Amino acid sequence: MLNNKSILITGGTGSFGKAFTKYVLEHYDPKKIIIYSRDEFKQFHMQNEFRQYADKLRFFIGDVRDRERMTRAFEGVDYVIHAAALKQVPACEYNPAEAIKTNINGAQNVIDAALDTGVKKVVALSTDKAVNPVNLYGGTKLVSDKLFIAANAYAGSKDVCFSIVRYGNVAGSRGSVIPFFHNIIKNGGTELPITDYRMTRFWISLRQGVELVIKALEEAKGGETFISKIPSFKITDLAQAMLPGCSMPEVGIREGEKLHEIMVTVEDSMTTYEYDKHYIVYPQMVWSAHRKATPTGKKVPEGFSYSSDNNKVWLTVEEIRELLKDVDLEK
């Protein structure tokens, strides 16, 4: 499906962008992949990292806040993956106007540029924090999600669709708990602080995140939210997997932090269907016959929700320890 296609990734120098680029270049023969981001230093490093694919890669300096620049970058592009965002919860709390400019205004700019340039599909990356948000980052991503779903109403006769992929923190991503614990251990620490002993999280790898985006590109008709079926783990079990026998002082939950990650709410369940490896939340609106997605999965039961504390699949300490071997903690 991606052979001979032009693909653009906003925020393409991030962990997801690099993993997606690598996956596509190894499994498909795209016409080109455009890395659109505002950090020239990261682009320089990515160019060096992907030297063997230089003929397939293009690097555009630009910001999602700049609609004019984005419109120029989108010319001739078939598929857009929107990964650019301000993601750090404390930074968004302290700089709310900046988070709004990037996460909300930037999302609208992506939509407008796609509508104006003939892009075929847009997949936007969401987050568990957009579900019942308790911090500004989650609030901006909720608005972003709503914008991308509603964008299908403005496509008219144009052959374009917008969809969403939702997952939590990728294992080992910057600012998450695994590298935090790793740094403590690397510096000789003997205890790992736990914000709350009840805390749970989902485990998703970068590769699983990339594969879910590929599935959305292949299957989306417009307005769907794709969610992977993935295992849960307890933060206390993660600590024991990383430093067996360590003490775990409870230090209290941080501002804007949730006890559990939630992907599908009871309210969302009314339009949620279950598949072998994922769920899809279908839009409540139908814009036209050719944009209507017809569910082929199993309708989830009334009152269903999908969160890290009510999951059916849990990782043991030993399983977490094994999975950690594939997490790059020195990046």
N, C-alpha and C positions, 0 to 999 in steps of 0.2 A: 504493500500500500504506500510506502514511503519512497519507493524507487522512483528516481527522476523527479522528485518533488523538492521544492524550495521550502525550508523550514526556518522560522525565526523564533529564538528563545529570548524573552526579556529577562534580565537578570541572569544571563547565560553563563556568567563566570562563577556562579555559586556552586555548591555541592551538587544540587540537583541538575543544574545546567550541564556541568561537566559529565556527570554520570549518564544523562540522557544523550548527550552528544556521542559519547563513547559507545553506548548501546546501539544507537542508530547506525553509526559508521561500521560497526562490526556485523550487524544483521541485515542491513539494507544498502542500497546504492543511491543515496539522495543526490539530487542535482547540486544542492548546496545547503549549508547550515549557517545561518546568520546569528552571531552572538551579539546581542544588543544590550549594552550596559554602560555605566557612567565611570567605571574605574579603569583607567588606562593601564595601571600597574598590574591588575589582575588579568586584563586582556593580554598583556605582554607574557605573563607566566603561562597562560592557557595556550597561547600560540606556540610557545616552546614545548609544552607538554604534548601537543597534538601536531608536531612538525610533520609527521608522515602523512597527515591528511590535509596539508596546506592547500591543495587544489580544491578541496571541498568546503573549506571554512572561510567565512568573511567576518570581520570584526567591525562593528559600528559603535562608535562612542555616541551615547545619547541617553536621555533620561525619559522615563515614562511620563513625566510631568510636561514634556515638550511635545505637544501634539503634532506640530509641523514637522519636526525631525522624525517622529515615529511614522507619520504618513509617508515620508520619503523612503524610510527603511522598509515599509511594508509593500512597496511596489514590486509586483511579480512574485510575491510570496503565496504559497498554497496553504500552509498550516502555521499557526502561531501558538506557542506555549507561553503562557503568561506566568512567570515565576518571580518577577521583581516585586519586592515589598519591603517595607520596614517591619522587621519581625520581632525585635527584642522588646519584651513587655515593658521593662522599666524605661527604656528610651522613648517608647511611644507615650507612656504616661507623662513623662517630663516634657516631651515635644509634641503635644497633640496636634497642633496645626500642621506640622511636618508630616505626621503619620497620615493625616487626612489628604494632604496634597499628593502623596505617593500612592497610598493604598486605595483611596476612593477616586480622586480626580485622575490619577494615573490609570485606574481601571476603565474609567469612562473614555479616556484618550485611546486606549487599546481598542475598545469597542468601535469608536468613531472611525479610527484609522482603518480597521478591518472592513467596516461597512463601505468605506469610500474607495478601497483599493482592490476589491475582488478576492480577498482572502476566502478560502473555502471552509476552514474549520479553525476555531479558537478553543483551546482547553486552558482553563484558569486553575491554578493551584489554590486550594482553600486550606483550612486548618480546623482541627477540633475546637479551637478557641472561638471560632465563629458561631458555634452552637451554644445557645444560652450564654452569651458573652458576659464576662465579669470584669473585663479590662478593656482599655481603649483599642488595643490591637485587635482583639476579638470583635469589637464593635465595628471597626473599619472593614474587617474582612467579611463580616455579615453583610454590610452594605455592598461591598464588592461582589459578593455572591449574588445578591439580588439584582445588581446591575447586569451581570452576565446572563442570568436567566431571562430577564426582561428584554435583553438585547435582541432575542429571537423575534420579538414582536415588531422590531423595526427593520428586519431584513427584507420584508416585502417579497418581491420576485427574485431577489438575489440568492444565489446558491451558496449560502453561508450558514453555519450553525455554531452556537456557543454552548459549551458544557463545562462542568466543574469536576475536579477530582479532589477528594477530601481525605486527609490523613493527619496524624499527630506528628510529634517530633520524630524525625528519622533517627534511628540508633546511631549515636556518636556525633550527631550534628552539633555545630558550634553553639555554645551557651546552654546545652542540655546537661542532664545529670551525669551521663557516662563520662564525658571528658572532665567534668568537675571532680568526680570521684578519682579519676585517673591521675589528675594533677596532685591531689592530696597524697595518693599512694606513691607517686613518683618522687615526691619531696619528703618521703619518710614518715608520713602520717600513719597513725595506728587506729584512728577512729574516723568513721564516716558519718557526718551529721544527716539526720533524717528530718524533714520538715514535719511530717506526720506519719506515724506508724501505719495508718490505714491506707496510705496513698498507693494507687495503682496506675499503671500506664500500659498502652499498647506497644507492641514491638513490631516495627516495620523497617525493613532495610531499604537502602537507596534503590537497589534493583527492583524490589517490589513496587516502590513508588513509580519508577520509570515504566514498568510493565503495565501499571494501572492507567497511566497516561496514554500509552500505546493502545490499550483497549478502548479508551474513550475516543481516540482519534478514529478507530476502526468502526465503532458501533453507534456513536452519538447521533441523534437526529435533531437535538436542540433542547436545552434546558435541563438535562439530566445531571444528577450528582452521583458520581461513582465513588464507592467506599469499599476498600479491601476487607476481606475477612482475615484477621490477623490475631495472634495470641496476646494475652495479657500477662503482666508480671507484677509482683509486689516490689516496691522500692526497697524494702528490707531484704528481699531475696537477691536483688541486684547487688546490694552492698556486700552480702555474704559471698556472692559469686566472684566479686572483684577482690575482696580482702577477707578470706575465710577467718571466722572467729573474731572479727573486729568488733569493738564497741560501737554502738549506734545511738548517740545522744539525740533526743527529740528536741528540735530547736524552734518549732512553730512554723506554720504555713506562711508563705510570703504574700505580699500584696499582689492581687491579680492572679493568684495561683489557685487551681482547682484540685480537689482531692482525687478526682477521676477524670479521664478523658471520655467525652461523649461524642459519638458520630451521628447517631440517628435518635431523634427525640420521639416521644409518644405521638406528638402532633405530626411529625414527618411520616410516621408509620402508615398513615392513611394512604400514602401514595408510594410506599416502599415495597420493592420486590427482591426476593432472595435468589441468588444464583450460586453455582458451585463454589466460586472463589471470591465473590463480591456481592454487595448490595447496590441497588440503584434506587435513588429517590427521584421519582418522575415529577415533572412540573405539574402544578394544578391547572395551569392555563394551557389551552390549545390554540395556537396561532393560525394554523392552516392545515389542510389535510396532509400535505406532503411533508410537514414538519412534525406530525404527530408520531411519537414513539409508541410502538405497541409492545407492552411487556410480554416476555415469554417465560419469565421466571415464576416463582411461587410467591403469592401475596403473603406478606408477614401478618401474623395474627393481630387482632385489635389489642392495643395497649403495649405493643412491642417497643423496646428501645434497645440501642446497642451502645454500651459504654464499657470502659475497661474493668469495671467492678462486677458487671453482670454477664461477662463473657463466658462461653462454654469451654474455651480452650485456654489453659494456663501453662506457663513455662515453669519448670522446676529450677532450683539453683544450678543443678548440673547442666540442664539444657541452656540456661542463660550463659554459663561459663563457656560452653561450646560455641554458641553464637557470637560471643565476644571476640573469638579468634578471627572473625571476618570483618571486625570493625576497625577502621583505620584511626588510631588514636594519636598519631604523630603528625597529622596534617596541620 
